[in-house]
Amino acid sequence: METGQSPRTVLGMTLHNNARHLREAADSILAQSDRNFVLLMLDDGSMDETEAIAREYAVQDPRVRYARHPERLGMVPTWREVAARAVDEFPNASYFAWVSDHDRWRFDWLDKLCSALNADPHAVLAYPMTPRIDEQGAPTTKAPRTFETAGTSGLSTRWREFCHSGFGSGDMVYGLMRISALRACGFFRPVLNPDRLLIAELTLQGGIVQVMEPLWSRRDSAVASVARQRLTLFAGEPPPWFNWPPTLQHARMLWREYARAPVPPVSIPPIQLLAMLARYQLTTGWRFFRKTDTSKSLGRGVDNLHWLKKVVKKGVHHAIYYTAVALHYVKARVLRFGRRTLYEFLMLTHRTGLRGPRGGTRTP
């Protein structure tokens, strides 16, 4: 990007105590073949060498800007702030993406995603295939997720596809988004699983397109969980509704923004919205239940019943076969015994007939 030129894309990199991977992440971002972007680094009160490294990049490359929170605020406020800065400081930018301080991007990541959005004016989000790497940067065995709704006709169809097959919101939320759509979504809502809610809201606005190339390698870190999010999304006291199940938090937010707001981002009739929220609750609840120990125990019980059915079926078949064999054997023995008895009876009768009345032999 030339000096004084308004960037087409703004990238927001949130930083927090990942100095060990920050250089690798920043180098792969700044090495993009599409150079028409600005990288906003927002440090959420890091206590390691993150600040020194980030300031070094800001001095060396005019595309990099650095800001810092004196104290940690948490993931939601930091993500919201860096997106708001992108909109306020670069009002003519078209695209925005959050980028992490610990992953790795292929040199043509930005170019491919921009091309995907340029090719589909109805798409609001483009993201790539996402292989995993471990702490040392080596590939893991976890397969990338696939999902897209680009080309799907109608809001109801897009929503149904998202509810039933929209896995991997944690990957999609790092995709390239149209700033106009992101602004309508309120950037990042203060709820548990905010990434999934954001992808749900983007689904209401347009299609999601996936570039089927491994353009971004995501580093596996701590296992995500609702309990962990309660500690990381906000540094201070979380909102009171954080005690609700995440899906109910999402439903509350969606109803407030799309049914009760004076000018909702997308106009949806209340009855249709209620049906959509019910589908969202049921499909998400079922997916969550499938991950629980209870579901796994039931699954093992069903597997055991299936195994027992196979054993019983096999036993019945064997019993029928051996019973038939036994009956055939008994029948053969009875027939043989009957024939032998009849033969001996006839022979006895014949011998008796050849002898006379007093034991003499009758002359023929």
PEDATA-V373576 format. One record per residue. N is the residue number from 1. SS is DSSP state (2 for helix, 1 for strand, 0 for the rest). PHI is phi in degrees with one decimal (NA if undefined). D_FIRST is the distance of its C-alpha to the first C-alpha in Angstrom with 2 decimals. Layout:
n = [N N]
ss = [SS SS]
phi = [PHI PHI]
d_first = [D_FIRST D_FIRST]
This chain:
n = [1 2 3 4 5 6 7 8 9 10 11 12 13 14 15 16 17 18 19 20 21 22 23 24 25 26 27 28 29 30 31 32 33 34 35 36 37 38 39 40 41 42 43 44 45 46 47 48 49 50 51 52 53 54 55 56 57 58 59 60 61 62 63 64 65 66 67 68 69 70 71 72 73 74 75 76 77 78 79 80 81 82 83 84 85 86 87 88 89 90 91 92 93 94 95 96 97 98 99 100 101 102 103 104 105 106 107 108 109 110 111 112 113 114 115 116 117 118 119 120 121 122 123 124 125 126 127 128 129 130 131 132 133 134 135 136 137 138 139 140 141 142 143 144 145 146 147 148 149 150 151 152 153 154 155 156 157 158 159 160 161 162 163 164 165 166 167 168 169 170 171 172 173 174 175 176 177 178 179 180 181 182 183 184 185 186 187 188 189 190 191 192 193 194 195 196 197 198 199 200 201 202 203 204 205 206 207 208 209 210 211 212 213 214 215 216 217 218 219 220 221 222 223 224 225 226 227 228 229 230 231 232 233 234 235 236 237 238 239 240 241 242 243 244 245 246 247 248 249 250 251 252 253 254 255 256 257 258 259 260 261 262 263 264 265 266 267 268 269 270 271 272 273 274 275 276 277 278 279 280 281 282 283 284 285 286 287 288 289 290 291 292 293 294 295 296 297 298 299 300 301 302 303 304 305 306 307 308 309 310 311 312 313 314 315 316 317 318 319 320 321 322 323 324 325 326 327 328 329 330 331 332 333 334 335 336 337 338 339 340 341 342 343 344 345 346 347 348 349 350 351 352 353 354 355 356 357 358 359 360 361 362 363 364]
ss = [0 0 0 0 0 0 0 0 1 1 1 1 1 1 1 0 0 0 2 2 2 2 2 2 2 2 2 2 2 2 0 0 0 0 0 0 1 1 1 1 1 1 1 0 0 0 0 0 0 2 2 2 2 2 2 2 2 2 2 2 0 0 0 1 1 1 1 1 0 0 0 0 0 0 2 2 2 2 2 2 2 2 2 2 2 2 2 2 2 0 0 0 0 0 1 1 1 1 1 0 0 0 0 1 1 0 0 0 2 2 2 2 2 2 2 2 2 2 2 0 0 0 1 1 1 1 1 1 1 0 0 1 1 0 0 0 0 0 1 0 0 0 0 0 0 0 0 0 0 0 0 0 0 0 2 2 2 2 2 2 2 2 2 2 2 0 0 0 2 2 2 2 0 0 0 1 1 1 2 2 2 2 2 2 0 0 0 0 0 0 0 0 0 2 2 2 2 2 2 2 2 2 2 2 2 0 1 1 1 1 1 1 1 1 0 1 1 1 1 0 0 0 0 0 0 2 2 2 2 2 2 2 0 0 0 0 0 0 0 2 2 2 2 0 0 2 2 2 2 2 2 2 2 2 2 2 2 2 2 2 0 0 0 0 0 0 0 0 0 2 2 2 2 2 2 2 2 2 2 2 2 2 2 2 2 2 2 2 2 2 2 0 2 2 2 2 2 2 2 2 2 2 2 2 2 2 2 2 2 2 2 2 2 2 2 2 2 2 2 2 2 2 2 2 2 2 2 2 2 2 2 2 2 2 2 2 2 2 2 2 2 2 2 2 2 2 2 2 2 2 2 2 2 2 1 0 0 0 0 0 1 0 0 0]
phi = [NA -75.7 -61.5 87.1 -82.9 -75.5 -73.5 -77.1 -127.9 -118.1 -109.4 -107.2 -106.1 -87.8 -118.7 -162.9 53.5 -126.1 -58.4 -65.5 -114.1 -63.2 -62.2 -62.3 -64.7 -65.0 -62.1 -71.4 -71.3 -71.1 -90.9 -61.7 -67.0 -86.4 -97.1 -86.4 -152.3 -121.4 -108.9 -95.6 -99.5 -121.7 -90.7 -91.6 65.9 -63.0 -110.8 -100.6 -86.4 -55.3 -60.1 -62.8 -66.6 -63.8 -64.7 -62.2 -66.6 -64.3 -75.9 -77.5 -126.7 -66.2 -78.7 -100.3 -128.4 -123.6 -140.6 -143.0 -86.1 -60.3 -130.5 -67.8 -104.9 110.7 -67.5 -62.0 -60.4 -71.1 -63.5 -64.3 -66.5 -67.9 -70.1 -64.9 -61.4 -60.4 -69.6 -71.3 -83.5 -133.8 -65.2 -93.4 -69.3 -98.8 -126.6 -142.4 -148.3 -80.1 -128.8 -93.0 -99.2 -146.0 -104.2 -139.6 -119.4 -72.6 -60.2 -105.5 -55.7 -67.1 -61.6 -66.1 -70.9 -61.8 -63.2 -64.8 -72.2 -64.3 -78.2 -132.2 -65.8 -90.0 -82.7 -111.3 -148.7 -128.1 -144.7 -99.6 -63.4 -129.0 -70.2 -100.5 -128.6 -90.3 -59.6 -88.9 93.2 -84.3 -62.8 -104.3 -89.0 -69.6 -78.0 -65.0 -87.2 -128.8 -169.5 -160.1 -124.8 -60.1 84.9 -75.7 -90.8 93.0 -62.2 -61.4 -67.9 -59.9 -65.1 -62.5 -62.9 -64.2 -63.1 -89.3 -131.4 -80.9 -84.9 83.2 -61.4 -64.6 -84.8 -64.6 -67.3 -93.9 -80.7 -89.6 -120.9 -71.9 -61.1 -60.7 -70.8 -63.9 -61.9 -65.7 -85.4 72.3 69.2 -155.2 -73.1 -80.5 -138.3 -72.1 52.4 -65.1 -64.1 -68.1 -65.1 -62.9 -65.6 -63.2 -68.4 -64.6 -61.9 -65.4 -95.4 -179.4 -84.8 -114.2 -113.6 -112.1 -83.7 -82.6 -137.6 -79.8 -91.7 -138.9 -103.9 -97.9 -85.0 -68.2 -123.7 -63.8 -65.7 -72.4 -157.8 -63.4 -61.7 -68.1 -62.9 -59.7 -96.0 -105.2 -69.7 -133.6 -77.8 -97.6 -72.4 -73.7 -58.1 -62.4 -77.7 -66.1 -80.6 -78.1 -59.6 -54.3 -65.1 -70.9 -61.0 -64.4 -62.2 -59.2 -68.5 -65.6 -65.6 -64.7 -84.6 -113.1 -118.7 -105.8 -69.2 -58.0 -128.9 -69.8 -58.5 -134.2 -82.0 -130.4 -56.6 -54.3 -64.0 -65.3 -63.9 -60.3 -65.0 -66.5 -66.7 -65.2 -61.4 -61.5 -62.6 -67.0 -68.8 -69.0 -62.6 -64.2 -63.8 -65.1 -61.7 -63.3 -90.2 -79.1 -64.3 -60.8 -62.9 -65.2 -64.6 -62.6 -63.0 -65.4 -62.7 -64.1 -62.1 -65.4 -64.0 -64.5 -64.7 -62.9 -60.1 -64.3 -65.6 -63.0 -61.0 -66.0 -64.2 -63.1 -60.3 -64.5 -61.8 -62.5 -64.0 -69.9 -64.4 -63.0 -62.6 -64.1 -63.4 -62.7 -65.8 -62.1 -59.9 -63.3 -66.6 -63.4 -62.7 -66.2 -65.0 -63.7 -63.6 -66.9 -63.1 -62.5 -64.6 -66.5 -64.4 -65.2 -64.7 -65.3 -63.5 -65.2 -67.8 -65.3 -68.9 -75.6 -87.5 -78.2 -62.8 -110.8 91.8 -77.9 -95.6 -85.2 -81.0 -72.3]
d_first = [0.00 3.78 6.57 8.52 6.61 8.15 6.75 9.11 10.19 11.46 13.28 16.36 18.04 21.59 23.30 27.02 28.96 27.13 26.32 27.88 25.20 22.17 20.85 21.21 19.47 16.46 16.21 16.37 13.60 11.15 12.43 11.36 11.02 8.71 5.43 4.49 6.43 8.09 11.27 14.28 17.20 20.57 23.54 26.82 29.15 28.86 31.77 30.65 28.03 25.09 24.36 24.38 22.10 19.51 19.64 19.20 15.85 14.78 15.90 14.38 10.74 9.05 7.48 11.24 13.82 17.49 20.59 24.09 27.30 30.32 32.29 31.62 31.49 31.24 29.00 29.35 28.58 25.58 24.07 24.88 23.41 19.97 19.80 21.18 18.65 15.83 17.79 18.80 15.67 13.40 16.09 14.13 12.48 14.47 14.61 15.50 16.91 18.90 18.58 21.35 21.81 24.09 23.05 21.32 18.78 18.74 15.71 15.64 16.42 13.45 13.51 17.28 17.41 15.08 17.29 20.34 19.62 18.71 22.01 24.08 23.76 26.56 24.89 23.52 22.70 21.71 22.46 23.41 26.57 26.80 28.99 30.23 30.25 32.60 32.21 32.05 29.48 32.17 32.34 34.90 37.26 35.98 35.00 31.81 32.56 32.13 32.04 30.57 31.78 29.60 32.03 34.67 36.44 37.29 36.70 39.94 39.11 35.67 37.32 40.13 37.84 35.87 39.14 40.79 38.03 34.91 34.95 32.04 30.39 29.16 27.00 25.95 24.86 21.96 20.80 18.01 19.47 19.21 18.82 21.74 23.97 23.09 23.89 27.18 28.05 28.00 25.23 27.71 31.44 33.82 35.88 36.72 34.68 31.92 29.69 32.42 32.88 29.21 29.38 32.65 31.17 28.26 31.04 32.72 29.75 28.82 28.58 27.14 25.91 25.95 24.19 27.06 25.25 25.13 21.40 21.96 24.80 26.28 28.31 31.75 32.67 35.55 37.25 36.17 39.07 39.98 41.80 38.78 36.58 39.13 38.34 34.55 33.30 34.66 35.63 38.38 40.82 39.46 40.26 43.93 43.23 41.83 45.43 45.30 44.45 40.71 41.49 43.51 40.72 38.40 41.15 41.67 38.00 37.73 40.97 39.92 36.57 37.71 41.39 41.96 38.78 39.35 36.27 35.41 32.03 34.08 37.61 40.01 43.81 45.30 47.64 44.88 42.75 45.79 46.29 42.67 42.94 46.24 44.74 41.93 44.54 46.80 44.30 42.49 45.88 47.21 44.23 44.73 48.47 47.97 46.34 49.23 52.18 54.51 52.80 52.83 56.52 57.27 55.44 57.55 60.62 59.82 59.30 62.64 64.34 62.94 64.23 67.57 67.78 67.28 69.92 72.37 71.80 72.35 75.44 76.87 76.39 78.09 80.86 81.52 81.54 83.86 86.07 86.45 87.24 89.75 91.38 91.62 93.22 95.65 96.53 97.23 99.39 101.27 101.92 103.00 105.24 106.68 107.41 109.00 111.09 112.23 113.06 115.11 116.82 117.77 118.99 121.04 122.51 123.30 125.10 127.02 128.08 129.45 131.77 134.89 135.92 137.44 134.95 136.54 134.70 134.97 135.82 133.68]
